[in-house]
Amino acid sequence: MTTRREAAQQDRLWPALVAGAAASALSRAVTYPPDLLKAQLQIHGVTNADASQHHLSTLQIAKQVAQAEGLAGFYKGFGAVLAGVVPATMVYYAAYETSKRLVPEEWGAFQGLTVGLLTQLAAGLAFTPVDIIKERMQAQRLMRHAYSYTGPWDAATSILRSQGAGGLLRGYWLTNAVWLPWNTIYIALYEQSKHHMADVLNLSSQSQADESEWQSSPAALPGWAVGACSAASAAAAAVVTHPLDVVKTRLQVGAASPGAHGGGKSLQIARHLLAMEGWRGFGRGLTARVLTIAPGAAMQWFLYEMIKSRLD
């Protein structure tokens, strides 16, 4: 039975909210430059008429950014992330904790899937506007013919004036189409890899039933092992879901085909991408995305657990 004290501790949301927001802000500060390169790589093929520019590498794009804007260019739009990521992450963790309480534990594995679904649907409402402003600021160097913002606030107000509130939620369902499978793949791989790592490191604990058998103990993993499991799982999930992320980015930035300009649907953008750049186009920015997500997930999970344990 759960005591009143234990129930009260479980009802406390603030340690998870503070830890999640702090961990997310710190990890994004480190991984923002490769995320910016990913966004520019994903739209570069449709913003440059020179065919030789269609297959630039991550390093070549990085050199272009450095030459055009210097070090500050790698943090274009970070103000939107910094201002938006804290409340957005708090929404994510609030939805996660609330969903865990609403969905019965008796549902077993289906509980985790349902919690993940509800959490992402709620968090998407907060993260989609942040994503749109971030990606437009990141892509501004290549999209000056379409828009030119003085900063994140100018971007937000300009979108609201021209497209209304719906403009800040453009790509919401496509965002969920990317992150729902990402979360499912990530969590499944993460849990399995932790057990495997515990076996490799020979970390085990005696069965709760007081039997003579021993079980692998992921809870005993050192911080570096948790980070490694998180990074590997995040990288694998990023590779699988990357084609959808390319389409999502082009939809949100507005870099569609002429026939779909300004309001192109996901399928139209995907068809145009395939026709103009082939299957290779769906892999644009993959290296930069993996370099963003893998270390970001490792850092965020490590920091989250460390900060939350000190606040509890």
Secondary structure, 3 states (H helix, E strand, C coil): CCCHHHHHHHHCCHHHHHHHHHHHHHHHHHHHHHHHHHHHHHHHHHHCCCHHHCCCCHHHHHHHHHHHHCHHHHHCCHHHHHHHHHHHHHHHHHHHHHHHHHCCHHHCHHHHHHHHHHHHHHHHHHHHHHHHHHHHHHHCCCCCCCCCCCCHHHHHHHHHHHHCHHHHHCCHHHHHHHHHHHHHHHHHHHHHHHHHHHHHCCCEEECCCCCCCEEECHHHCCHHHHHHHHHHHHHHHHHHHHHHHHHHHHHHHCCCCHHHCCCCCHHHHHHHHHHHHCHHHHHCCHHHHHHHHHHHHHHHHHHHHHHHHHHC
